[in-house]
């Protein structure tokens, strides 16, 4: 770096920070002025690539938001021409930003040129840009770096399938991208009307259903407990071949059937009777634990031991957290007593350090679950408060349906972790 720029570095950083703030406040014209002043400080060819990347990225964004679309596209082309031949190192954070700028430039060109394309050859240029965007990565760029660009990739492939003389290959590619997006629960599949419509089509649904991961994730109608367990074991086998470490992390850790004496002892101590489906599970499957603490699914945990936590829903939640003072803060003792008298927890899915989902039943043998994020107690209350006014679960489901849903959730977490690698 030349001595001149070293002396101006602080001023450059100040102007760049100012421009970014102006962009965030939608003061785009002022941002462009600040960027021009910052560019004047870059000593031509001696400036580093990541410094130019900041300028290009902020400028094309401001121009686009001002409706200066052609100017924004020209900025994208200049960024690509200037930065594409730069030697980038995989593990330098500065170079990671250069890659990010290149991805954004290719993406903006792909989206806009696709919108304007009247023929296959014009749309082909858009396709080349989005393909370049999706391959501009390094080992330190995780999957989330590419997530914003899947929508563009799908839209361009959709347009190519409409314009091409032979749309077959483009449609196949489109369905592959949409399948990947659906498995990642990509927000564009609900927010983008065109993509949402395709995902609802019978042709795509058939394609998605034939995907190996989709088959593992989607439970068949009326799935039984045994079928759900078989589906989970198939998922472990499948992902064990892809990433043995993650699959091992999600192994079934405990599988201990209970006898009638153990069940009767805990029922008597708690003053409850297990519903028929859960009793059958206890006798044939028993204590079931999948995964480790942070992402564990536990059913009838500790029921093979001499003493267990009282299964009243509030008491069980309090026990799992080691105390939840919010219950005493927001509810009267008689309200907590009412819930613990009529609703009984028998398991939990530990989603992460902050979030748990509790499985419970009522005295009539109905089942449901309730989700708690310790940082969002208000959302928990929306589902919890209706229990204060009833003795029956408002929207019940069968045990097998609840269990099937829990197995699907665990498979989704396993898929997500492996697909994000």
N, C-alpha and C positions, 0 to 999 in steps of 0.2 A: 504494500500500500504506500503511495507517495506521501511525502511529508505534508503536502498541501491538504490532503484529505484527512490525515491524522489530526491536523489542527482544526478541521471543520466537522469532525465526527460527531461531536456533541450537538452541534447545530443541526446536522442532518437527522440525528435521532429525534431531536425535539420537533422538527418539522414533520417527520414521518408519524410520530405519535399524535401530533395535532391533526394530521390528515385522517388518521384512523378514527379518532374521536369525532371528527366532523362527519365522516361517513356513517358512524353509528348513530349520530344525531340527525341524519338525513340532510345535512348541509353539504350537498354534493359539489356545488360550484366552488365553495370555499375550499373543499378538500382538493379539488383539481388545482387550485391556485397554490396551495401548500405543497402539493406534489411537484409542481413545476419548479418551485423554489428549491425543493430538496434535490430534484434532478440536476439543477444547475451546479450543485455541490459535488456531484459525482464526476470525478476527473476522467471522463471518457473511458477508454479501454482499461485503465488502471483500476477502476472500481471492481469490487468483487461481485460475483454472480448473485449472491443472496441479497445484496443491497439493491440491485436492479430488480430482483424478483419482488421485493416489497413494493417498489414503485409501480411495476406493471400490474400487480394484483389489485392494489388499491385503486389504480386509475381505471382499469377496465370495469371494475364494479361501479364506480361513481358515474362513469359515462353511460353504462347500461341503465342505471337507475334514473338518470336524467332523460332517458329516451334517445340518447345518442348511440343507437345500436351499431351503426356502421363504424363509428369511431371506436367503439368498444371492441368490435371484431378486428379492426386494424391493430389495436393495442395487443390483442391476443396473438395475432400473427407476428408482431414485432417481438413479443416475449418468446414465442416458440423459435423464431429465427435466431434470436440472441442467445437463448439459454440452452437450446437442445444440444449444441455441440460442446457444452461445458463438461469438463470431467467432474463427475459427482461421486463422492465417496459414501458408501452405504451407512456408515455409523456417525456421520457428522450432522448435528441438528440443523446447521445452516443449510446444508445441501438438502436436507429433508424438506425445508421450506421451498427450495427451488423446485423440487419435484411437485410439491403441492401447487405451486403457481402454474407449472406446466399442465398438470391435470385440470385445473380450473379453466385454463385458456382453451385446451382441447375440448373440454366439456361445453363451454359457451359457444364455440364454433359449431360443434356437433348439433347442439339443440337448435340454434338459430338457422343454420343451413338446412337442417331437416325440415323446419317449419316452412322455409322458402322453396324447398325442392319441388320442382314441377315434373321431373323425370328421374329415371333410375340413376343416370350418370351423376346428376347433382347430389342425389341422396347418398351415393357411393362415397363422395368426399366427406359427408357428415359421418358415415360409418367408419371411415379411416381415422377420423379425429377421435371418436369415442373409443375405438380399439386402442389407439395410442394412449389415451387417457387411462384405460384400465390396465395397461401394461407398464405404466410409469411408476414403478414401485421399488422398494428395497427391503431387506430383511427387518429393518426397524419400523417399517410402515405396517400397521396391523390392518385387519379386515375392515375396521371402521373408517379407515382413510378412503376406501372405495365405496362405502355405502351410499353417499350422496349421488353417485354417478350411475347407479343401476337403473334409475328411472330413465335417464337419457338413453342409455344403452337399449332398453326395452322399446322406447318410443322410436328410435332410429330403425331398429329391426322391424318394428311394426310397419313403419312407412316403407321400408324396402320391400316387405312382403306385399304391399299394396301396389308398388310401382314396377317391380321386377317382372320380366317376361316369364321367368320360372321362379315362383316364390317359395318353392319347397324348402330349400336349404335355409332361407331366412326365417321361415316360420318355425322350423325345427330349432334354430338358434334362439328365437324369441321365446319359445316354450321352455327351453333350457334355462334362460335367464329368469323368466317368471317363476319357474320352479324353485330356483335358488332364492329368489326374493321372498316367495311364500314361506319357505322353510326358515327364513330369517325374520318372518313377520314384518316385512318392509312396509312402512307407512304409505308408500306410493300406491300400493295395491288397493287401498281404500280411498285415498285422496285424489288419485288420477282416474277420472271417469272412464277413459278409454281402456286403461289397463284393468280396471275393476270389471268392466264388461267382458273382456277376454277371459279373465279368471273364472267368470261365472259360466262360460260356455261349456257345453258338454264335451267338446273336443279337447279343451285344455284339462278339464276335470279327469277325463280318461287318461291323458298323458301324465298328469300329476299322480293319479292313483297307481300308475305303473312304476313310479320312482321307488327304488328300494327303501330310501329313508322315509318316504311318505307312507309306505305300507306299514312301517314300524310305528310311525307317529299317530296314524289315524286308526282309532278303534272301530271295529265293525259294530253295527247296531246290535244292542243287547248283549254286549260282551260279558262273559262270565268272569269270575275271579280267576279260575284256572286258565282261561284264554288270555287274560291280561298278564298273568305271570309268564305264560309261554311267550307272549309278545315281548315282554321285557327281557327274557333270557335270549331271545333271538336278536334283540337290539344289542345286548352285551357282546354276543358272538360277532355280530357285524362290525361294531365299532372297535372290538378288540383286535381285529385285523388291521384297522386303520391307525389306531393309537392305543396300544395296550395299556399305557400308563393311566389315561383317562378312564378307560373301561374298568380297570381294576379299582379305581377310586369310587366307582358307582356299583361295585359288586354287592350282592346280597350278603350282608354281614351276619345276620341272625335269622334263623328259621326254626323255632322251637315250638312244637305243638304243646298244648296244655291239656291236663286231664280234668275230669269233672270235679275232683276234689279241689284243685287249685281255683277253678272258676267259681265254685260255690263259696269258697272261703272269702274271696274278694267281693263277690256279690253281697254276701251277708254283712261284711264289714262296711260296705258303702251304702247298703240298703237299696240296691238296684237289681235289675234282671237284664242280662244281655239280650238284645233282640235276636231272633232266630238266625238270621244271616250271619251276624257277628259271632254268635255262639258256635255255629258250624265252622266259621273261619278259625276261631280259637282252638277248636278240637282237632282240626285237620292241618292248619298252618301255624297258628299260635302267634308267638312273638315274632314280628317281622321287622327287620331293620335293613334299609337299603342306603348305601353311601356312608359318608363320614359326617361329622357334626354339622359343618356349615351348610351342607345340602342334603341332610338326612331325611328320609321318610321312615317314620317309626309308628308301628301299630301295636297296641297292647304292650308297649314298652314296660319292662319291669314286672309284668304280670306273672312271670315265672319265679319271682322273688317272694320273700316272706311278707314284705310290706310295700305298698305302693301309695302314690299320692292319691288323695281323695279325688274322684273323677268329676265332681261338679265343675262346670265349664270355667267359671271365674277362678276357682281354686287351682284348676289344672294350668290355666294360663299363667297365673301368679307363680306357680311352682316352676314352670318351664323357664321363666325369666329371672327367677330368684327375687321376685317382688315387682309388682306394677302399682305404684302409688296412685296412678290415675283413677283406679276404681274407687278408692276411698275419697278422692277429690271430687269426682263427678256423681257418685251414686250413694244412696242411703244404704245402711246395712240390710234393711228388709228387701231392697231391690236385688242386692247381690245374693241374698239368701234364696229369693224366688228363682233366680236363674240357676243357682247350684242345685236346687231341689228338683228342677224339671228338665235340665239339659246336662248331658254327661259326656265328657271328652274321653276318647279312647285312643287318640293318636295325633300326630302332628307332622307336617312337612316343614323342615327348617330350610327356608329358601336362601337366606344369607344371615349375616349377623344382625340385621335390622328387621327382617320380615319372617314371620311364621304363619302357617295356615293350620288351623286346628280342626280336627275331625270330631264330630259329636253326634249324639242321638238324643231323642226325647223319650219320655216314658211310654209312648205309644209305638216305639220301634221305628220311627222315621229318622232319616240321616241327612246331614248337611255338613258344610265346612264354613269357617269364618276366618277371614284374613286380617292379620294385624301387622302394621308397620309401626314400630315404636316411635318413629318421627312424625307420624300422621295419625294420631289417636282419633281425630275427628272422623276420618274415613271408616275406621273400625266401628265407631259409634253408630254410623248410619245402618250397619247390619246388626249391631248388638241391641240397640234400643227397642226394636220391635219385639224382642224376646221378653222384655219386661212386662208386656201386656198380654202374654199368651202362655199356654203350657205346651203348645205344639209348634214344631218347626213350620214357619210360614210357607216355604217352598221346598218341600221334602224331595228326596231322591232315594233310590234303593242303595243298599250297601255296595252291591256289585257295580252300579253306575258310578258311585263315589270313588270306589277303589280303581276302576278303570280310568277315571279322570286323573287321579293322582299318579298312576303309572305313566300316563301320557305326559304329564307335567315333568316327571323325572327324565323321560326319554328326550323331551324337548331341551332340557338343560344340558344333557349329555351331548345332543346334536349341536347345540349352540356353541358349546366350548370347543368341540372338535372342528366345526366349520369355521370358527373364528381364528383357528390356528394358522 
